[in-house]
Amino acid sequence: MGVSVDDPAAAARAHLLDEAADSIDAVLAAADAVAGDWPRLADGRPATADREALVAELHTTLDDAGVLETLPETLAGAVDAAGYALPATPVAAPPYVVLTSTGPVLRGTVDDGRLVARIDCFEVVRRPDGIDAAVAYAHRAARPAAALSVSFVASEE
């Protein structure tokens, strides 16, 4: 895709979309399965107010599908594409792979900073219309390119 490693986030994103699209698709499929029986917001999207259950069910679904164990390798490939190497072998647990209420976050700390890739499967909705809660987590029907965000924060020297 011809992205310069002068922009580590762009290089990592291009790599993930080109080489790890199957992993991202598998994460999105797991999110679809998790949200399948949720109540609907007024706009028709499935949503839940139960953050803990969402994260636990997403973890179980990703683990059962064998996707969770592939995410450290996905992170390592993104870090490599950004022109860096991880100081240790990443594992499918913090600080490398974290499951949040919006989806998996892959974090790689390198000499110059930290690369963070998010696969946003869900979004936080405040005062949701259709669910009796102050906050809900709504399913995002997304393609890999729309769900994936990558950032690089340089270390302060």
C-alpha positions as CSV (number, residue, x, y, z in Angstrom):
1,M,0.0,0.0,0.0
2,G,3.1,2.2,0.0
3,V,2.8,4.0,3.3
4,S,6.0,5.4,4.7
5,V,7.2,4.3,8.2
6,D,7.7,8.0,8.8
7,D,4.0,7.6,9.8
8,P,4.0,4.5,12.0
9,A,0.2,4.6,12.6
10,A,-0.6,4.8,8.9
11,A,1.9,2.0,8.1
12,A,0.4,-0.2,10.9
13,R,-3.2,0.5,9.7
14,A,-2.3,-0.3,6.1
15,H,-0.7,-3.6,7.2
16,L,-3.7,-4.5,9.4
17,L,-6.2,-3.9,6.6
18,D,-4.1,-5.8,4.1
19,E,-2.7,-8.6,6.1
20,A,-5.0,-9.0,9.1
21,A,-8.4,-8.4,7.5
22,D,-9.5,-11.9,8.4
23,S,-8.7,-11.3,12.1
24,I,-10.6,-8.0,12.1
25,D,-13.6,-9.7,10.3
26,A,-13.5,-12.5,12.9
27,V,-13.7,-9.9,15.7
28,L,-16.6,-8.2,14.0
29,A,-18.4,-11.5,13.6
30,A,-17.9,-12.2,17.3
31,A,-19.5,-8.8,18.1
32,D,-22.4,-9.7,15.8
33,A,-22.9,-12.9,17.8
34,V,-22.7,-11.1,21.1
35,A,-25.2,-8.5,20.2
36,G,-27.6,-10.9,18.5
37,D,-30.3,-11.0,21.2
38,W,-29.9,-7.6,22.7
39,P,-32.8,-5.1,22.9
40,R,-33.0,-2.5,20.2
41,L,-32.4,1.2,20.4
42,A,-35.0,3.5,18.7
43,D,-32.7,3.5,15.6
44,G,-32.8,-0.3,15.4
45,R,-29.3,-1.1,16.6
46,P,-28.9,-3.7,19.3
47,A,-27.6,-2.3,22.6
48,T,-27.0,-3.2,26.2
49,A,-26.5,-1.3,29.4
50,D,-24.5,-4.2,30.9
51,R,-20.9,-3.3,30.3
52,E,-19.5,-6.2,32.3
53,A,-21.6,-8.8,30.5
54,L,-20.7,-7.4,27.2
55,V,-17.0,-7.6,27.9
56,A,-17.2,-11.1,29.4
57,E,-19.3,-12.4,26.5
58,L,-17.1,-10.8,23.9
59,H,-14.1,-12.4,25.6
60,T,-15.7,-15.8,25.7
61,T,-16.9,-15.6,22.1
62,L,-13.4,-14.5,20.8
63,D,-11.7,-17.2,22.9
64,D,-14.1,-20.0,21.8
65,A,-13.6,-19.0,18.1
66,G,-9.8,-19.0,18.5
67,V,-9.6,-15.3,17.6
68,L,-8.3,-14.0,21.0
69,E,-5.1,-16.1,20.7
70,T,-4.4,-14.6,17.2
71,L,-4.5,-10.9,18.4
72,P,-0.9,-10.8,19.8
73,E,0.5,-11.9,16.5
74,T,-1.7,-9.3,14.8
75,L,-0.2,-6.7,17.1
76,A,3.3,-7.9,16.4
77,G,2.7,-7.6,12.7
78,A,1.4,-4.1,13.0
79,V,4.3,-3.0,15.1
80,D,6.7,-4.5,12.6
81,A,5.0,-2.8,9.7
82,A,5.3,0.5,11.7
83,G,9.1,0.0,11.7
84,Y,9.5,-1.2,15.3
85,A,9.9,-4.4,17.3
86,L,8.3,-5.3,20.6
87,P,10.7,-5.8,23.5
88,A,8.8,-9.0,24.5
89,T,6.5,-11.5,22.9
90,P,3.0,-10.2,23.3
91,V,0.2,-12.3,24.9
92,A,-3.6,-12.2,24.7
93,A,-3.8,-10.2,27.9
94,P,-3.0,-6.8,29.3
95,P,-0.9,-4.8,28.5
96,Y,-0.9,-6.1,24.9
97,V,-4.5,-7.1,24.3
98,V,-7.3,-5.5,26.3
99,L,-11.0,-6.1,25.8
100,T,-13.0,-2.9,26.5
101,S,-16.7,-2.1,26.2
102,T,-16.1,-0.9,22.6
103,G,-14.0,-3.9,21.5
104,P,-10.4,-5.1,21.5
105,V,-7.5,-2.7,21.9
106,L,-4.0,-3.9,20.9
107,R,-1.2,-2.0,22.5
108,G,2.5,-2.2,21.7
109,T,5.1,-0.1,23.7
110,V,8.3,0.4,21.7
111,D,11.4,2.5,22.2
112,D,9.9,5.6,20.7
113,G,6.4,5.4,22.0
114,R,3.2,3.3,21.9
115,L,1.2,2.0,19.0
116,V,-2.4,1.4,19.7
117,A,-4.9,-0.3,17.4
118,R,-8.6,-0.4,18.3
119,I,-11.3,-2.5,16.7
120,D,-14.4,-0.7,17.6
121,C,-17.3,-3.1,17.5
122,F,-19.5,-1.1,19.9
123,E,-20.0,2.5,20.7
124,V,-21.0,4.3,23.9
125,V,-24.4,5.9,23.6
126,R,-25.4,8.4,26.3
127,R,-29.1,8.7,27.2
128,P,-30.1,6.0,24.7
129,D,-33.6,6.1,23.2
130,G,-35.1,2.7,23.6
131,I,-33.2,1.4,26.7
132,D,-33.8,2.5,30.2
133,A,-30.3,3.4,31.2
134,A,-28.0,6.5,31.3
135,V,-25.5,4.7,29.1
136,A,-25.7,1.9,26.6
137,Y,-23.2,0.1,24.4
138,A,-24.6,-0.1,20.9
139,H,-23.5,-2.5,18.2
140,R,-21.8,-0.9,15.2
141,A,-22.3,-2.6,11.9
142,A,-18.9,-1.9,10.5
143,R,-16.5,-3.0,7.9
144,P,-12.8,-3.5,9.0
145,A,-11.8,-0.1,7.6
146,A,-14.5,1.6,9.6
147,A,-13.9,-0.3,12.8
148,L,-10.1,0.0,12.8
149,S,-8.3,3.0,14.2
150,V,-4.6,3.1,14.8
151,S,-2.6,5.7,16.6
152,F,1.1,6.2,17.6
153,V,2.0,8.4,20.5
154,A,5.7,9.3,20.7
155,S,7.5,9.1,24.0
156,E,8.3,12.3,25.7
157,E,12.0,12.8,26.0
